[in-house]
Every structure is written in structure tokens, then in C-alpha cells.
Amino acid sequence: MSQAPTADFSRNLWTHTAEPPPETPQLVGNASADCVIVGGGFTGLSTALHLAEKGAAVIVLEAEAPGFGASGRNNGQVIPAFSRHNPDDIVALFGEERGEQMNAWVGDSASLVFDLIRKHGIRCEAAQNGWLQPAHRASRMVGVRAKQSQWAKRGKPARLLDGAETEAMTGSPYYRHGGWIHEEGGHIHPLGYSRGLARAALAAGAAIHGKSPATSLDRAEGKWRVQTPRGSVSADTVVLATNGYTGSLWPRLRQSIVPFRTFHAATAPMSDNIAGSVLPGNHGLSDTRQELWAFRKDQGNRLITTAAPISPFGASAKIARTTKARLEEAFPQIGEIDIAHVWEGWIAMTPELLPRLHELAGGVFAGLGYSGRGIAMATAMGASLAERVMGAPASAVAPPPSPIRTLPMHDIVAPLSRALIGYYRWKDGKG
Ligand SMILES: Cc1cc2nc3c(=O)[nH]c(=O)nc-3n(C[C@H](O)[C@H](O)[C@H](O)COP(=O)(O)OP(=O)(O)OC[C@H]3O[C@@H](n4cnc5c(N)ncnc54)[C@H](O)[C@@H]3O)c2cc1C
């Protein structure tokens, strides 16, 4: 079956505006390292950077090129908050000590991203000007107040916004009920950030091989050995960082998550005049819908937004149509505009909508399951995985290690998960 046009990486707006990629030659021959990392997205590259900075010999194997997965295709919103849970929920789930450790881990994750960008001079249109979450209905202000107050109680710069302020900051009459802003959040050019992380990891001494899919993982002569089409790496430790692109390398890992295909759209450039009235402070926003409405501008005055058709067939035309209707509702001042790019990517959902750090066997780690919120969290996961690989006790690192939980009837349940979009849409429409 031929692949959908939206799967073509060059459909992705970011490939047209990113900094050029670093050299990442294919692995040819047999190599050895302290740690081999499978997957060159934020999780794998952040792990590589943090490990190399600690002096470990690291090799990253990426099936295509750094940022080829969700990391180079997303909306670029750097969000230091869980998607569903509030900090008090996390304490209820994990207990006081572990719960607050998790809250601090996520709460500090956006600043980790922007600190890395500053430290390594990564050119990725970074703006740490706050992340906005407006209520899409008046009734959703109850949840907004809970989120904002619980993060503020933990010392985070989380501020409640009234209706007028929200309308002014979004430039949208649709967002007139109020909302909150987390001042440490912001947005980035995701493919630029991926490539910049790769450059920083290379400069710190890591090796990164593109076009080098890991095809098998086994034990040989007291080490882990990862095979690729033209070479192999043997190492003491392995980090699996494949998230929504997880294949059969460790079959139970794929069966533990729901890979979810998501779509994105970008408009043609808006005029300076119109662009100045849409998100005038250059904020990114994700509103309170479960179906996820997110908007941000890039430096070329394009508006970039999420799109989630229930059926992915004929997605390009359907998404262009529904995106125009959505823009008409949220930003009517834009008027008629072309949808210039439609593309897709895969995220990894977990049923509890929380990320997971696994120790799959002695020396084999995995970090995944950000459920669509992985820019800040995957970067923080990389730092945590590096700690664990270097021998830090599990109790000192968030998230707590969790056992693999495979989903019953995974092959049937996972494809049916798209039907949830219809349910979310119905719930989002209720008071
Ligand atoms: C359209 C879209 C919009 C999003 N918007 C946002 C947002 O605004 N904010 C936010 O926080 N999050 C967002 N996300 C989620 C975020 O992008 C992801 O959570 C994050 O990028 C995950 O990073 P990762 O490194 O774990 O996985 P990925 O970036 O998906 O990387 C996995 C990599 O593994 C490689 N791979 C797989 N198998 C193998 C193998 N056998 N051998 C070698 N390599 C392999 C793949 O090629 C891929 O490059 C969005 C995601 C999508 C798809």
C-alpha cells in the first residue's frame, strides 16, 4: 500500500525553515560504546547529550535522521504541565514524596529546554514568553483555576487571566472566558531544536548515525548488541527512545502504548497587519479541549495548528477544509487564506496519560508515552535516563520506574483509538 502524502517528511513545514542538519553518517562496521541509544528524537538526543557531558561513550542509532519522528513535526509548544493531571492528582497517585518529585520534574522541564537552547546556542526560533491555556467554554474555568492555583502553590509563575486579558493576549474573540499562563513555557522550531540537540550531543562527543535502524537486540559476550543493516554496536547499556515510532525491537514495549497518528496544518504567510492581531504577543496556546486545539505562529507569519480527523483517509483535503472552519471560528480576522502545509506524525499515548520510564532488563532502559506533550517532558526524560544509565538510584530520579503493562488485544484496540476523537469532541461541546 502506498503511504499517505501527509506522511512524506517534506510535507512538514518545519523541513522548509529549519537550520540544516548535522552530518550523521550511516553506521558501517562494528562499534562499541558505554551506551547505545535507539531513536534520535528529543528523548534519545537529550539522553545522548546528558550522557556525553558526563563522560560516557555514546552511540545514537536513528532509522532516518535526527528529528524525523514526532520531534521534528510537532507544534513546538514547550509546556511544563501534565496534559490531564493537576499536581494534587499526581501526589494522590504517587504519594507525597514521589508525587512532588514528579511535579518538580515536569514543572522545571520547560526551563530545562530553554536553558539547553541558550547554553548550546541552538537556533530554533525559541521564545520563552509563556504558554497560554484559554478556556474554550465558561464552564472550563473551574479546571483552569485548579491547574493555575496548584502550580502557583508550588512556586511556579502561573497566572490566572480574566476574559478581557485572554481575549487581548490571544487576539481571539472566541477565547473570552479567561484562562491561565505559565510564564516558563513558550515555543520553539521543533526540527531546529532537534537538529540543535544533535549538534550539541556531537560536540560533547556522542556519535549519531542516521539511516541506521536497529533491527535486533540481544546479549553477546556479556554485553548488549544492537544490529543495524550494515553494522552493530555492543554496549553495557541500551536506551530505547522510539516513542510513537516503536517497532518490534522489544515487542512488549510497542504493546504497552497506543501509537496515535496526529495531523498538523500551517497557513500560508499572513500579512504583517493580520499577523499582528493574531496572538499579538507571539504566544503559543493550547485550549482546554480534549480534542486539542493548539495555535502558534512561526517567524514567517504562518499560523500552525492541530488537526484531528476521526478517519485519516483523504486527510489532506479534509484537514484543509476543517482548519479553515476552525480559523474562521477562532481568528475571523484572518479571512480567506490558503492552507499551505498538511503533515502527520505519531505520538505514544498511555492509558493513564503519564510518561513512563522502564527498566526492561538489566541495563536496558526506555522512556516514552508523553501522550502528546513531549517537548519539555522528553527532554527531561533524557536527563533522567542519563542519570539512571550512570547508576543513580531509581529513588533519586523521576519518573519512578514502572513495569511494562501491555494492553490486552493491542492490535485491535490501538487502531480503534481514533474513535476517541469523536467522544472527546462530544465532551468538549458539553457545558
Ligand atoms: C503533530 C504533532 C504535534 C505535537 N505537538 C506538540 C507540542 O506542541 N508540544 C509538545 O510538548 N508535544 C507535542 N507533540 C509530541 C512530541 O512531539 C513528542 O512527545 C516528542 O517529540 C517525543 O519525542 P521522542 O524522542 O520520544 O520520539 P520521536 O521524536 O518520535 O523519535 C523517535 C525516533 O525513533 C526512531 N526509531 C524508531 N524505531 C527505530 C529503530 N528500530 N532504530 C532506530 N531508530 C528508530 C524514529 O525514526 C524517530 O526518529 C506533538 C506531536 C505531534 C506528532
PDBQT file of the ligand as one rigid body, heavy atoms in Angstrom, charges set to zero:
ROOT
HETATM    1  C1  LIG A 501       1.774  16.661  15.064  1.00  0.00    +0.000 C 
HETATM    2  C2  LIG A 501       2.328  16.676  16.477  1.00  0.00    +0.000 A 
HETATM    3  C3  LIG A 501       2.194  17.814  17.280  1.00  0.00    +0.000 A 
HETATM    4  C4  LIG A 501       2.721  17.820  18.578  1.00  0.00    +0.000 A 
HETATM    5  N1  LIG A 501       2.724  18.992  19.280  1.00  0.00    +0.000 NA
HETATM    6  C5  LIG A 501       3.369  19.052  20.488  1.00  0.00    +0.000 A 
HETATM    7  C6  LIG A 501       3.501  20.286  21.180  1.00  0.00    +0.000 A 
HETATM    8  O1  LIG A 501       3.143  21.353  20.689  1.00  0.00    +0.000 OA
HETATM    9  N2  LIG A 501       4.072  20.252  22.428  1.00  0.00    +0.000 N 
HETATM   10  C7  LIG A 501       4.562  19.097  22.978  1.00  0.00    +0.000 A 
HETATM   11  O2  LIG A 501       5.070  19.123  24.104  1.00  0.00    +0.000 OA
HETATM   12  N3  LIG A 501       4.499  17.933  22.313  1.00  0.00    +0.000 NA
HETATM   13  C8  LIG A 501       3.937  17.883  21.080  1.00  0.00    +0.000 A 
HETATM   14  N4  LIG A 501       3.908  16.695  20.390  1.00  0.00    +0.000 N 
HETATM   15  C9  LIG A 501       4.514  15.494  20.999  1.00  0.00    +0.000 C 
HETATM   16  C10 LIG A 501       6.047  15.499  20.890  1.00  0.00    +0.000 C 
HETATM   17  O3  LIG A 501       6.441  15.847  19.577  1.00  0.00    +0.000 OA
HETATM   18  C11 LIG A 501       6.586  14.090  21.240  1.00  0.00    +0.000 C 
HETATM   19  O4  LIG A 501       6.099  13.714  22.510  1.00  0.00    +0.000 OA
HETATM   20  C12 LIG A 501       8.111  14.050  21.294  1.00  0.00    +0.000 C 
HETATM   21  O5  LIG A 501       8.670  14.577  20.107  1.00  0.00    +0.000 OA
HETATM   22  C13 LIG A 501       8.588  12.622  21.500  1.00  0.00    +0.000 C 
HETATM   23  O6  LIG A 501       9.988  12.576  21.328  1.00  0.00    +0.000 OA
HETATM   24  P1  LIG A 501      10.726  11.181  21.259  1.00  0.00    +0.000 P 
HETATM   25  O7  LIG A 501      12.156  11.457  21.059  1.00  0.00    +0.000 OA
HETATM   26  O8  LIG A 501      10.368  10.360  22.444  1.00  0.00    +0.000 OA
HETATM   27  O9  LIG A 501      10.102  10.431  19.998  1.00  0.00    +0.000 OA
HETATM   28  P2  LIG A 501      10.238  10.768  18.423  1.00  0.00    +0.000 P 
HETATM   29  O10 LIG A 501      10.593  12.180  18.180  1.00  0.00    +0.000 OA
HETATM   30  O11 LIG A 501       9.011  10.256  17.763  1.00  0.00    +0.000 OA
HETATM   31  O12 LIG A 501      11.512   9.932  17.984  1.00  0.00    +0.000 OA
HETATM   32  C14 LIG A 501      11.513   8.535  17.873  1.00  0.00    +0.000 C 
HETATM   33  C15 LIG A 501      12.593   8.216  16.844  1.00  0.00    +0.000 C 
HETATM   34  O13 LIG A 501      12.876   6.820  16.889  1.00  0.00    +0.000 OA
HETATM   35  C16 LIG A 501      13.272   6.440  15.596  1.00  0.00    +0.000 C 
HETATM   36  N5  LIG A 501      13.186   4.968  15.532  1.00  0.00    +0.000 N 
HETATM   37  C17 LIG A 501      12.102   4.184  15.689  1.00  0.00    +0.000 A 
HETATM   38  N6  LIG A 501      12.451   2.881  15.608  1.00  0.00    +0.000 NA
HETATM   39  C18 LIG A 501      13.790   2.856  15.412  1.00  0.00    +0.000 A 
HETATM   40  C19 LIG A 501      14.736   1.799  15.260  1.00  0.00    +0.000 A 
HETATM   41  N7  LIG A 501      14.384   0.492  15.304  1.00  0.00    +0.000 N 
HETATM   42  N8  LIG A 501      16.035   2.118  15.057  1.00  0.00    +0.000 NA
HETATM   43  C20 LIG A 501      16.448   3.421  15.034  1.00  0.00    +0.000 A 
HETATM   44  N9  LIG A 501      15.573   4.457  15.174  1.00  0.00    +0.000 NA
HETATM   45  C21 LIG A 501      14.274   4.183  15.369  1.00  0.00    +0.000 A 
HETATM   46  C22 LIG A 501      12.302   7.171  14.689  1.00  0.00    +0.000 C 
HETATM   47  O14 LIG A 501      12.776   7.286  13.362  1.00  0.00    +0.000 OA
HETATM   48  C23 LIG A 501      12.183   8.512  15.404  1.00  0.00    +0.000 C 
HETATM   49  O15 LIG A 501      13.057   9.489  14.871  1.00  0.00    +0.000 OA
HETATM   50  C24 LIG A 501       3.349  16.657  19.110  1.00  0.00    +0.000 A 
HETATM   51  C25 LIG A 501       3.471  15.514  18.307  1.00  0.00    +0.000 A 
HETATM   52  C26 LIG A 501       2.973  15.518  17.005  1.00  0.00    +0.000 A 
HETATM   53  C27 LIG A 501       3.141  14.288  16.155  1.00  0.00    +0.000 C 
ENDROOT
TORSDOF 0
